[in-house]
Amino acid sequence: MKRYAYYQSCINEAMTKEVDRSIDLWQHDLGIELVKLHESACCGGSNLDYVSPKQFALVNARNIALAEKLGLDLIVSCNTCLMTIRTAKKKLDESAALRAEVNEILREEGLEYRGTSDVRHLLWVLIDDVGLDVIRKKVKTPLSKLRIAPFYGCHILRPSTVLGKDDPLEPTSLDLLLDALGAKSIPYEHKNRCCGFHTLLVAEEESLNVAAEALKEAMDEKADFIVTPCPLCHTVLDGYQSKALKKNGVKGSIPVYHLSEVVGLALGYSDRQLGIKRHIVTA
């Protein structure tokens, strides 16, 4: 059993609880164990760094140090948490002065940031550590009758200097996983575009336009549903779908699934077990 420290993101704890519910069901089926870091703090999204760079480094040094205390890599299931924590790690690893400054504060909790734990997305773990061949053998309900539109989201792809797993222009990781689950991954232009989440509160019209473009293209390509590895993307594409499509004069709807849910479906778990009924758009 491969063990990892699991970072519980704010969005999963508050809004998209079905993500962690799904992971809890199938993680042991694939030979992994995600140890939840109950003492971790909000990563600051993509905003804290601009408000207080020192606090940004400190908060995320602490999150990583909690994983290092267990001797485990830190795993996330939210794209923005991935980008944010990896950005902080890069800054900490490149600056001895910054490390010394945050460690002086962390010492009060008996923690130390050493830079020994990697920060990775659950998608990467499934591909690189579990392996696609193993996943294929574990599939109980192949998704072979489904046409799925993969929606990567920005913060698992960009900036590539911080992330570096996929080519931001032609990503393949999610497509490869869907193939291992038996599904047909359809090509479409918006697979690597922005969902609009981070402008939703300050520029709602532009945000909904961006979301509607992605939704409409997936619908035009006759996808059965969209799947995303990011709960923030899911919040927009699912939760704001009706408003986005109506505003842009698009009729119809398309279900949006989390990465963790399609894995669970292929491994034989039911919609009810996975919490899919929590979605806004009927799946």
C-alpha positions in Angstrom: 0.0 0.0 0.0 1.5 3.3 -1.1 0.8 6.1 1.4 0.5 9.8 0.8 -0.4 12.9 2.9 -3.7 14.2 1.6 -4.4 17.9 1.6 -8.1 18.6 2.2 -8.9 21.7 0.2 -11.5 24.2 1.4 -13.7 23.6 -1.6 -13.9 19.9 -1.0 -14.7 20.3 2.7 -17.4 22.9 2.0 -19.0 22.5 -1.4 -17.7 19.5 -3.4 -17.7 16.9 -0.6 -18.4 14.2 -3.2 -14.8 14.4 -4.3 -13.4 13.1 -1.0 -16.3 10.8 -0.5 -15.5 9.1 -3.8 -11.7 8.9 -3.0 -12.5 7.3 0.3 -14.4 4.5 -1.4 -11.8 3.4 -4.0 -8.4 4.4 -2.8 -7.6 1.0 -1.2 -8.9 -0.8 -4.3 -6.0 0.8 -6.2 -3.4 0.2 -3.5 -3.0 3.7 -2.2 -3.8 5.3 1.1 -4.4 9.0 1.5 -3.7 10.2 5.1 -5.8 13.3 5.7 -3.9 16.3 7.1 -6.6 17.5 9.5 -4.3 20.3 10.8 -3.6 21.8 7.4 -4.7 25.4 6.5 -6.2 27.1 3.4 -3.5 27.5 0.8 -4.6 31.0 0.0 -5.9 30.1 -3.5 -4.2 32.3 -6.1 -4.7 35.5 -4.1 -2.7 35.4 -0.9 0.7 35.7 -2.6 -0.3 39.1 -3.9 -1.6 40.3 -0.5 1.1 39.0 1.8 4.0 37.0 0.2 5.5 36.1 3.6 2.2 34.8 4.9 1.7 32.9 1.6 5.1 31.2 2.1 4.5 30.5 5.7 1.1 28.9 5.4 2.2 26.6 2.6 5.5 25.8 4.2 3.5 24.6 7.1 1.2 22.5 4.9 4.2 20.8 3.3 6.0 20.4 6.7 3.0 18.5 8.0 3.5 16.0 5.2 7.2 16.0 5.7 6.7 15.1 9.4 5.0 11.9 8.2 7.7 11.3 5.6 5.1 11.4 2.8 4.5 13.3 -0.4 1.6 15.8 -0.4 -1.3 15.0 -2.7 -4.1 17.4 -3.7 -7.3 16.9 -5.7 -7.8 20.6 -6.5 -5.9 22.3 -9.3 -5.6 25.7 -7.7 -4.3 24.1 -4.5 -1.8 22.3 -6.6 -0.5 25.4 -8.4 -0.5 27.5 -5.2 1.4 25.0 -3.0 3.8 24.1 -5.7 4.5 27.8 -6.3 5.2 28.3 -2.6 7.5 25.3 -2.6 9.4 26.6 -5.6 10.0 29.9 -3.8 11.0 28.2 -0.6 13.4 25.8 -2.3 15.1 28.7 -4.2 15.6 30.9 -1.1 17.6 29.9 2.0 16.6 33.2 3.6 12.9 32.6 3.1 13.2 29.0 4.5 15.0 30.3 7.6 12.4 33.0 8.1 9.4 30.6 8.0 11.2 27.8 9.9 11.8 30.2 12.8 8.0 30.6 13.1 7.2 26.9 12.4 9.6 25.8 15.1 7.0 27.0 17.6 4.8 24.1 16.4 7.6 21.6 16.3 7.6 21.8 12.5 10.3 22.4 9.9 10.1 22.9 6.2 12.9 20.9 4.6 11.7 20.6 1.0 11.7 16.8 1.0 8.1 16.2 0.2 6.9 16.6 -3.4 3.5 18.2 -4.1 1.4 16.3 -6.7 -2.1 16.0 -8.1 -4.2 12.9 -7.5 -4.3 12.5 -11.3 -0.5 12.2 -11.5 -0.5 9.6 -8.7 -3.0 7.5 -10.6 -1.0 7.6 -13.8 2.6 7.5 -12.4 2.3 5.5 -9.2 -0.7 3.2 -9.6 -0.2 2.8 -13.3 -2.6 2.7 -16.2 -2.2 -1.0 -16.7 -3.1 -1.7 -13.1 -6.1 0.6 -13.4 -7.3 -1.3 -16.6 -7.2 -4.6 -14.7 -9.2 -3.1 -11.8 -12.0 -1.8 -13.9 -15.3 -3.6 -13.2 -17.7 -1.4 -15.2 -15.9 -0.2 -18.3 -17.1 3.2 -19.5 -16.9 2.0 -23.1 -20.3 3.4 -24.2 -19.5 6.9 -23.1 -18.1 9.9 -25.0 -16.3 12.1 -22.4 -15.1 15.6 -22.8 -12.0 16.0 -20.6 -11.7 19.5 -19.1 -8.2 20.0 -17.5 -8.6 23.5 -16.1 -5.8 26.1 -15.9 -3.9 25.3 -12.7 -3.0 21.8 -13.5 -1.3 23.0 -16.7 -0.1 26.6 -16.2 2.4 27.9 -15.4 4.4 25.0 -16.8 7.5 26.3 -14.9 5.7 25.3 -11.7 3.7 22.4 -12.9 5.4 20.7 -15.8 3.5 17.4 -16.0 1.6 18.1 -19.2 2.1 20.2 -22.3 -0.3 23.1 -21.6 -1.2 23.3 -25.3 -1.7 19.5 -25.8 -2.3 17.8 -22.4 -2.7 14.1 -22.4 -2.8 12.8 -18.7 -6.6 13.0 -18.2 -7.2 11.5 -21.7 -4.9 8.6 -20.9 -6.7 7.9 -17.6 -10.1 8.0 -19.3 -8.8 5.5 -21.9 -7.7 3.2 -19.1 -11.2 3.4 -17.7 -12.6 2.3 -21.1 -14.1 5.6 -22.1 -13.7 7.5 -25.4 -12.1 10.8 -24.8 -13.3 13.3 -27.4 -10.9 16.0 -28.8 -12.2 19.6 -28.5 -10.6 23.0 -28.3 -11.7 24.0 -24.8 -10.2 21.0 -23.0 -7.2 23.1 -21.8 -9.0 26.5 -21.5 -10.1 28.4 -18.3 -13.4 27.7 -16.7 -13.8 31.3 -15.4 -13.9 30.5 -11.7 -11.4 33.0 -10.5 -13.2 35.9 -12.2 -16.7 34.9 -11.1 -17.0 37.3 -8.2 -15.5 40.3 -10.0 -16.5 39.8 -13.6 -19.4 37.5 -13.7 -20.4 38.1 -17.2 -17.0 37.3 -18.6 -16.7 34.3 -16.4 -20.1 32.9 -17.5 -19.2 33.5 -21.2 -16.0 31.5 -20.8 -17.9 28.6 -19.1 -20.6 28.7 -21.8 -18.1 28.4 -24.6 -16.6 25.2 -23.1 -20.0 23.7 -22.3 -21.4 24.4 -25.7 -18.5 22.9 -27.6 -18.7 19.7 -25.5 -22.4 19.6 -26.2 -21.8 20.2 -30.0 -19.3 17.3 -30.0 -22.0 15.0 -28.6 -20.2 14.3 -25.4 -22.2 12.4 -22.8 -20.6 14.4 -20.1 -17.6 16.5 -19.1 -15.0 15.3 -16.5 -12.6 17.6 -14.7 -9.8 17.0 -12.1 -10.6 20.4 -10.4 -13.5 21.0 -8.0 -13.4 24.7 -8.8 -13.9 24.0 -12.5 -16.8 21.7 -11.5 -18.3 24.4 -9.4 -18.6 26.7 -12.4 -19.4 24.2 -15.1 -22.0 22.4 -13.0 -23.2 24.9 -10.5 -23.4 27.9 -12.8 -24.2 25.9 -16.0 -27.8 26.9 -16.3 -27.1 30.6 -15.8 -24.1 30.5 -18.3 -26.0 28.7 -21.0 -29.2 30.8 -20.6 -27.2 34.0 -20.8 -25.6 32.8 -24.1 -28.8 31.5 -25.6 -27.7 27.9 -25.5 -30.5 25.3 -24.9 -29.9 22.0 -23.2 -27.5 20.8 -20.5 -24.5 18.4 -20.0 -23.5 16.6 -16.8 -20.1 17.4 -15.3 -18.3 14.7 -13.3 -15.3 14.9 -11.0 -12.2 12.8 -11.8 -12.7 10.9 -8.6 -16.3 10.0 -9.6 -15.5 8.5 -13.0 -12.8 6.4 -11.4 -15.3 5.2 -8.9 -17.9 4.4 -11.5 -15.4 2.3 -13.5 -14.4 0.5 -10.3 -18.0 -0.6 -9.8 -19.4 2.0 -7.3 -22.9 3.4 -7.7 -24.0 7.0 -8.3 -25.4 7.0 -4.8 -22.3 5.7 -3.2 -20.2 8.3 -5.0 -22.4 11.2 -4.0 -23.2 12.2 -7.6 -26.7 13.3 -6.7 -25.1 16.3 -5.0 -24.5 17.8 -8.5 -26.7 20.6 -9.7 -27.0 19.3 -13.3 -28.6 15.8 -13.2 -26.0 13.2 -14.1 
